[in-house]
Amino acid sequence: MALKKSQLYGSLWQGGDELRGGMDTSQYRDEVAALAARVDGHLGKMGVTP
């Protein structure tokens, strides 16, 4: 059975909510942005482009 886009988005949002826990959403956003920047930097060092 194929996964519908709405089901995928729902699962991603639910997972984000679970990871965030009691943290304020703006603080969580900043943490995720910092993590994404670190991953991007590491990928760039490895010569991987998105």
N, CA, C and O atoms as a Maestro MAE file, in Angstrom:
{
 s_m_m2io_version
 :::
 2.0.0
}

f_m_ct {
 s_m_title
 :::
 protein
 m_atom[200] {
  # First column is atom index #
  i_m_mmod_type
  r_m_x_coord
  r_m_y_coord
  r_m_z_coord
  i_m_residue_number
  s_m_chain_name
  s_m_pdb_residue_name
  s_m_pdb_atom_name
  i_m_atomic_number
  :::
  1 25 0.838 -1.171 0.000 1 A "MET " " N  " 7
  2 3 0.000 0.000 0.000 1 A "MET " " CA " 6
  3 2 0.887 1.240 0.000 1 A "MET " " C  " 6
  4 15 1.812 1.346 0.806 1 A "MET " " O  " 8
  5 25 0.613 2.160 -0.886 2 A "ALA " " N  " 7
  6 3 1.385 3.392 -0.991 2 A "ALA " " CA " 6
  7 2 1.016 4.343 0.144 2 A "ALA " " C  " 6
  8 15 -0.130 4.400 0.589 2 A "ALA " " O  " 8
  9 25 2.002 5.071 0.588 3 A "LEU " " N  " 7
  10 3 1.806 6.052 1.641 3 A "LEU " " CA " 6
  11 2 1.357 7.371 1.017 3 A "LEU " " C  " 6
  12 15 1.996 7.881 0.096 3 A "LEU " " O  " 8
  13 25 0.270 7.908 1.519 4 A "LYS " " N  " 7
  14 3 -0.225 9.183 1.005 4 A "LYS " " CA " 6
  15 2 0.607 10.314 1.598 4 A "LYS " " C  " 6
  16 15 1.119 10.216 2.713 4 A "LYS " " O  " 8
  17 25 0.728 11.390 0.824 5 A "LYS " " N  " 7
  18 3 1.509 12.540 1.270 5 A "LYS " " CA " 6
  19 2 0.971 13.089 2.591 5 A "LYS " " C  " 6
  20 15 1.751 13.472 3.463 5 A "LYS " " O  " 8
  21 25 -0.338 13.130 2.742 6 A "SER " " N  " 7
  22 3 -0.925 13.651 3.977 6 A "SER " " CA " 6
  23 2 -0.564 12.763 5.170 6 A "SER " " C  " 6
  24 15 -0.377 13.266 6.278 6 A "SER " " O  " 8
  25 25 -0.464 11.457 4.957 7 A "GLN " " N  " 7
  26 3 -0.073 10.548 6.033 7 A "GLN " " CA " 6
  27 2 1.386 10.774 6.423 7 A "GLN " " C  " 6
  28 15 1.735 10.756 7.603 7 A "GLN " " O  " 8
  29 25 2.230 10.986 5.414 8 A "LEU " " N  " 7
  30 3 3.644 11.246 5.668 8 A "LEU " " CA " 6
  31 2 3.803 12.533 6.463 8 A "LEU " " C  " 6
  32 15 4.523 12.558 7.461 8 A "LEU " " O  " 8
  33 25 3.142 13.599 6.034 9 A "TYR " " N  " 7
  34 3 3.224 14.877 6.741 9 A "TYR " " CA " 6
  35 2 2.715 14.742 8.175 9 A "TYR " " C  " 6
  36 15 3.309 15.285 9.106 9 A "TYR " " O  " 8
  37 25 1.620 14.022 8.342 10 A "GLY " " N  " 7
  38 3 1.071 13.823 9.679 10 A "GLY " " CA " 6
  39 2 2.057 13.105 10.586 10 A "GLY " " C  " 6
  40 15 2.218 13.469 11.751 10 A "GLY " " O  " 8
  41 25 2.712 12.088 10.050 11 A "SER " " N  " 7
  42 3 3.696 11.339 10.834 11 A "SER " " CA " 6
  43 2 4.894 12.213 11.194 11 A "SER " " C  " 6
  44 15 5.410 12.140 12.310 11 A "SER " " O  " 8
  45 25 5.332 13.037 10.248 12 A "LEU " " N  " 7
  46 3 6.466 13.924 10.518 12 A "LEU " " CA " 6
  47 2 6.128 14.947 11.592 12 A "LEU " " C  " 6
  48 15 6.934 15.201 12.486 12 A "LEU " " O  " 8
  49 25 4.939 15.536 11.507 13 A "TRP " " N  " 7
  50 3 4.521 16.512 12.521 13 A "TRP " " CA " 6
  51 2 4.405 15.848 13.884 13 A "TRP " " C  " 6
  52 15 4.830 16.419 14.888 13 A "TRP " " O  " 8
  53 25 3.838 14.658 13.930 14 A "GLN " " N  " 7
  54 3 3.683 13.940 15.194 14 A "GLN " " CA " 6
  55 2 5.051 13.628 15.797 14 A "GLN " " C  " 6
  56 15 5.255 13.792 17.000 14 A "GLN " " O  " 8
  57 25 5.981 13.180 14.965 15 A "GLY " " N  " 7
  58 3 7.331 12.895 15.455 15 A "GLY " " CA " 6
  59 2 8.013 14.143 15.989 15 A "GLY " " C  " 6
  60 15 8.682 14.101 17.021 15 A "GLY " " O  " 8
  61 25 7.840 15.261 15.278 16 A "GLY " " N  " 7
  62 3 8.408 16.529 15.754 16 A "GLY " " CA " 6
  63 2 7.831 16.947 17.088 16 A "GLY " " C  " 6
  64 15 8.557 17.413 17.967 16 A "GLY " " O  " 8
  65 25 6.521 16.781 17.244 17 A "ASP " " N  " 7
  66 3 5.877 17.119 18.513 17 A "ASP " " CA " 6
  67 2 6.405 16.252 19.651 17 A "ASP " " C  " 6
  68 15 6.608 16.734 20.765 17 A "ASP " " O  " 8
  69 25 6.627 14.968 19.364 18 A "GLU " " N  " 7
  70 3 7.140 14.062 20.391 18 A "GLU " " CA " 6
  71 2 8.572 14.432 20.771 18 A "GLU " " C  " 6
  72 15 8.928 14.399 21.949 18 A "GLU " " O  " 8
  73 25 9.393 14.785 19.781 19 A "LEU " " N  " 7
  74 3 10.771 15.169 20.074 19 A "LEU " " CA " 6
  75 2 10.839 16.480 20.848 19 A "LEU " " C  " 6
  76 15 11.685 16.656 21.724 19 A "LEU " " O  " 8
  77 25 9.938 17.395 20.512 20 A "ARG " " N  " 7
  78 3 9.931 18.711 21.157 20 A "ARG " " CA " 6
  79 2 9.556 18.602 22.619 20 A "ARG " " C  " 6
  80 15 10.094 19.326 23.457 20 A "ARG " " O  " 8
  81 25 8.642 17.706 22.933 21 A "GLY " " N  " 7
  82 3 8.204 17.542 24.317 21 A "GLY " " CA " 6
  83 2 7.643 18.834 24.875 21 A "GLY " " C  " 6
  84 15 6.748 19.426 24.273 21 A "GLY " " O  " 8
  85 25 8.149 19.282 26.011 22 A "GLY " " N  " 7
  86 3 7.667 20.493 26.650 22 A "GLY " " CA " 6
  87 2 8.425 21.749 26.240 22 A "GLY " " C  " 6
  88 15 8.171 22.829 26.772 22 A "GLY " " O  " 8
  89 25 9.361 21.612 25.291 23 A "MET " " N  " 7
  90 3 10.166 22.750 24.867 23 A "MET " " CA " 6
  91 2 9.314 23.751 24.093 23 A "MET " " C  " 6
  92 15 8.428 23.359 23.333 23 A "MET " " O  " 8
  93 25 9.576 25.028 24.282 24 A "ASP " " N  " 7
  94 3 8.890 26.076 23.541 24 A "ASP " " CA " 6
  95 2 9.168 25.912 22.041 24 A "ASP " " C  " 6
  96 15 10.287 25.580 21.649 24 A "ASP " " O  " 8
  97 25 8.163 26.141 21.217 25 A "THR " " N  " 7
  98 3 8.313 25.913 19.774 25 A "THR " " CA " 6
  99 2 9.393 26.776 19.144 25 A "THR " " C  " 6
  100 15 10.087 26.315 18.238 25 A "THR " " O  " 8
  101 25 9.555 28.012 19.595 26 A "SER " " N  " 7
  102 3 10.589 28.867 19.000 26 A "SER " " CA " 6
  103 2 11.989 28.365 19.362 26 A "SER " " C  " 6
  104 15 12.906 28.443 18.544 26 A "SER " " O  " 8
  105 25 12.154 27.855 20.572 27 A "GLN " " N  " 7
  106 3 13.446 27.293 20.972 27 A "GLN " " CA " 6
  107 2 13.726 26.026 20.165 27 A "GLN " " C  " 6
  108 15 14.852 25.808 19.717 27 A "GLN " " O  " 8
  109 25 12.703 25.193 19.983 28 A "TYR " " N  " 7
  110 3 12.855 23.965 19.209 28 A "TYR " " CA " 6
  111 2 13.247 24.288 17.773 28 A "TYR " " C  " 6
  112 15 14.107 23.623 17.196 28 A "TYR " " O  " 8
  113 25 12.613 25.312 17.193 29 A "ARG " " N  " 7
  114 3 12.918 25.721 15.819 29 A "ARG " " CA " 6
  115 2 14.392 26.107 15.712 29 A "ARG " " C  " 6
  116 15 15.067 25.723 14.757 29 A "ARG " " O  " 8
  117 25 14.889 26.860 16.684 30 A "ASP " " N  " 7
  118 3 16.290 27.273 16.667 30 A "ASP " " CA " 6
  119 2 17.226 26.076 16.767 30 A "ASP " " C  " 6
  120 15 18.253 26.027 16.090 30 A "ASP " " O  " 8
  121 25 16.871 25.112 17.609 31 A "GLU " " N  " 7
  122 3 17.692 23.907 17.766 31 A "GLU " " CA " 6
  123 2 17.737 23.098 16.464 31 A "GLU " " C  " 6
  124 15 18.797 22.621 16.061 31 A "GLU " " O  " 8
  125 25 16.595 22.951 15.819 32 A "VAL " " N  " 7
  126 3 16.532 22.191 14.576 32 A "VAL " " CA " 6
  127 2 17.304 22.916 13.468 32 A "VAL " " C  " 6
  128 15 17.992 22.280 12.671 32 A "VAL " " O  " 8
  129 25 17.188 24.241 13.421 33 A "ALA " " N  " 7
  130 3 17.926 25.016 12.416 33 A "ALA " " CA " 6
  131 2 19.438 24.865 12.618 33 A "ALA " " C  " 6
  132 15 20.183 24.728 11.648 33 A "ALA " " O  " 8
  133 25 19.886 24.889 13.873 34 A "ALA " " N  " 7
  134 3 21.313 24.711 14.161 34 A "ALA " " CA " 6
  135 2 21.783 23.315 13.755 34 A "ALA " " C  " 6
  136 15 22.871 23.157 13.203 34 A "ALA " " O  " 8
  137 25 20.966 22.314 14.029 35 A "LEU " " N  " 7
  138 3 21.307 20.949 13.641 35 A "LEU " " CA " 6
  139 2 21.392 20.819 12.122 35 A "LEU " " C  " 6
  140 15 22.315 20.194 11.601 35 A "LEU " " O  " 8
  141 25 20.436 21.406 11.416 36 A "ALA " " N  " 7
  142 3 20.439 21.352 9.953 36 A "ALA " " CA " 6
  143 2 21.682 22.033 9.390 36 A "ALA " " C  " 6
  144 15 22.265 21.550 8.419 36 A "ALA " " O  " 8
  145 25 22.088 23.136 9.983 37 A "ALA " " N  " 7
  146 3 23.288 23.841 9.524 37 A "ALA " " CA " 6
  147 2 24.534 22.979 9.738 37 A "ALA " " C  " 6
  148 15 25.427 22.945 8.892 37 A "ALA " " O  " 8
  149 25 24.585 22.291 10.867 38 A "ARG " " N  " 7
  150 3 25.738 21.416 11.126 38 A "ARG " " CA " 6
  151 2 25.788 20.266 10.129 38 A "ARG " " C  " 6
  152 15 26.854 19.936 9.611 38 A "ARG " " O  " 8
  153 25 24.650 19.662 9.863 39 A "VAL " " N  " 7
  154 3 24.603 18.554 8.909 39 A "VAL " " CA " 6
  155 2 25.021 19.047 7.532 39 A "VAL " " C  " 6
  156 15 25.793 18.382 6.840 39 A "VAL " " O  " 8
  157 25 24.515 20.209 7.134 40 A "ASP " " N  " 7
  158 3 24.864 20.777 5.837 40 A "ASP " " CA " 6
  159 2 26.368 21.029 5.742 40 A "ASP " " C  " 6
  160 15 26.983 20.767 4.708 40 A "ASP " " O  " 8
  161 25 26.955 21.538 6.823 41 A "GLY " " N  " 7
  162 3 28.396 21.786 6.841 41 A "GLY " " CA " 6
  163 2 29.196 20.500 6.708 41 A "GLY " " C  " 6
  164 15 30.196 20.458 5.991 41 A "GLY " " O  " 8
  165 25 28.764 19.463 7.389 42 A "HIS " " N  " 7
  166 3 29.456 18.174 7.300 42 A "HIS " " CA " 6
  167 2 29.330 17.578 5.908 42 A "HIS " " C  " 6
  168 15 30.291 17.018 5.379 42 A "HIS " " O  " 8
  169 25 28.158 17.694 5.319 43 A "LEU " " N  " 7
  170 3 27.964 17.164 3.964 43 A "LEU " " CA " 6
  171 2 28.834 17.926 2.971 43 A "LEU " " C  " 6
  172 15 29.398 17.334 2.050 43 A "LEU " " O  " 8
  173 25 28.941 19.238 3.159 44 A "GLY " " N  " 7
  174 3 29.783 20.038 2.281 44 A "GLY " " CA " 6
  175 2 31.247 19.626 2.367 44 A "GLY " " C  " 6
  176 15 31.949 19.589 1.356 44 A "GLY " " O  " 8
  177 25 31.710 19.312 3.589 45 A "LYS " " N  " 7
  178 3 33.090 18.870 3.770 45 A "LYS " " CA " 6
  179 2 33.332 17.528 3.094 45 A "LYS " " C  " 6
  180 15 34.447 17.238 2.659 45 A "LYS " " O  " 8
  181 25 32.294 16.716 3.006 46 A "MET " " N  " 7
  182 3 32.412 15.402 2.380 46 A "MET " " CA " 6
  183 2 32.221 15.490 0.863 46 A "MET " " C  " 6
  184 15 32.367 14.491 0.158 46 A "MET " " O  " 8
  185 25 31.898 16.676 0.368 47 A "GLY " " N  " 7
  186 3 31.713 16.840 -1.074 47 A "GLY " " CA " 6
  187 2 30.343 16.428 -1.560 47 A "GLY " " C  " 6
  188 15 30.147 16.193 -2.752 47 A "GLY " " O  " 8
  189 25 29.385 16.338 -0.639 48 A "VAL " " N  " 7
  190 3 28.022 15.945 -0.996 48 A "VAL " " CA " 6
  191 2 27.195 17.207 -1.173 48 A "VAL " " C  " 6
  192 15 27.200 18.080 -0.305 48 A "VAL " " O  " 8
  193 25 26.489 17.308 -2.282 49 A "THR " " N  " 7
  194 3 25.601 18.458 -2.501 49 A "THR " " CA " 6
  195 2 24.178 17.961 -2.584 49 A "THR " " C  " 6
  196 15 23.898 16.939 -3.210 49 A "THR " " O  " 8
  197 25 23.268 18.700 -1.940 50 A "PRO " " N  " 7
  198 3 21.867 18.258 -1.963 50 A "PRO " " CA " 6
  199 2 21.223 18.419 -3.317 50 A "PRO " " C  " 6
  200 15 20.049 18.088 -3.485 50 A "PRO " " O  " 8
  :::
 }
 m_bond[199] {
  # First column is bond index #
  i_m_from
  i_m_to
  i_m_order
  :::
  1 1 2 1
  2 2 3 1
  3 3 4 2
  4 3 5 1
  5 5 6 1
  6 6 7 1
  7 7 8 2
  8 7 9 1
  9 9 10 1
  10 10 11 1
  11 11 12 2
  12 11 13 1
  13 13 14 1
  14 14 15 1
  15 15 16 2
  16 15 17 1
  17 17 18 1
  18 18 19 1
  19 19 20 2
  20 19 21 1
  21 21 22 1
  22 22 23 1
  23 23 24 2
  24 23 25 1
  25 25 26 1
  26 26 27 1
  27 27 28 2
  28 27 29 1
  29 29 30 1
  30 30 31 1
  31 31 32 2
  32 31 33 1
  33 33 34 1
  34 34 35 1
  35 35 36 2
  36 35 37 1
  37 37 38 1
  38 38 39 1
  39 39 40 2
  40 39 41 1
  41 41 42 1
  42 42 43 1
  43 43 44 2
  44 43 45 1
  45 45 46 1
  46 46 47 1
  47 47 48 2
  48 47 49 1
  49 49 50 1
  50 50 51 1
  51 51 52 2
  52 51 53 1
  53 53 54 1
  54 54 55 1
  55 55 56 2
  56 55 57 1
  57 57 58 1
  58 58 59 1
  59 59 60 2
  60 59 61 1
  61 61 62 1
  62 62 63 1
  63 63 64 2
  64 63 65 1
  65 65 66 1
  66 66 67 1
  67 67 68 2
  68 67 69 1
  69 69 70 1
  70 70 71 1
  71 71 72 2
  72 71 73 1
  73 73 74 1
  74 74 75 1
  75 75 76 2
  76 75 77 1
  77 77 78 1
  78 78 79 1
  79 79 80 2
  80 79 81 1
  81 81 82 1
  82 82 83 1
  83 83 84 2
  84 83 85 1
  85 85 86 1
  86 86 87 1
  87 87 88 2
  88 87 89 1
  89 89 90 1
  90 90 91 1
  91 91 92 2
  92 91 93 1
  93 93 94 1
  94 94 95 1
  95 95 96 2
  96 95 97 1
  97 97 98 1
  98 98 99 1
  99 99 100 2
  100 99 101 1
  101 101 102 1
  102 102 103 1
  103 103 104 2
  104 103 105 1
  105 105 106 1
  106 106 107 1
  107 107 108 2
  108 107 109 1
  109 109 110 1
  110 110 111 1
  111 111 112 2
  112 111 113 1
  113 113 114 1
  114 114 115 1
  115 115 116 2
  116 115 117 1
  117 117 118 1
  118 118 119 1
  119 119 120 2
  120 119 121 1
  121 121 122 1
  122 122 123 1
  123 123 124 2
  124 123 125 1
  125 125 126 1
  126 126 127 1
  127 127 128 2
  128 127 129 1
  129 129 130 1
  130 130 131 1
  131 131 132 2
  132 131 133 1
  133 133 134 1
  134 134 135 1
  135 135 136 2
  136 135 137 1
  137 137 138 1
  138 138 139 1
  139 139 140 2
  140 139 141 1
  141 141 142 1
  142 142 143 1
  143 143 144 2
  144 143 145 1
  145 145 146 1
  146 146 147 1
  147 147 148 2
  148 147 149 1
  149 149 150 1
  150 150 151 1
  151 151 152 2
  152 151 153 1
  153 153 154 1
  154 154 155 1
  155 155 156 2
  156 155 157 1
  157 157 158 1
  158 158 159 1
  159 159 160 2
  160 159 161 1
  161 161 162 1
  162 162 163 1
  163 163 164 2
  164 163 165 1
  165 165 166 1
  166 166 167 1
  167 167 168 2
  168 167 169 1
  169 169 170 1
  170 170 171 1
  171 171 172 2
  172 171 173 1
  173 173 174 1
  174 174 175 1
  175 175 176 2
  176 175 177 1
  177 177 178 1
  178 178 179 1
  179 179 180 2
  180 179 181 1
  181 181 182 1
  182 182 183 1
  183 183 184 2
  184 183 185 1
  185 185 186 1
  186 186 187 1
  187 187 188 2
  188 187 189 1
  189 189 190 1
  190 190 191 1
  191 191 192 2
  192 191 193 1
  193 193 194 1
  194 194 195 1
  195 195 196 2
  196 195 197 1
  197 197 198 1
  198 198 199 1
  199 199 200 2
  :::
 }
}
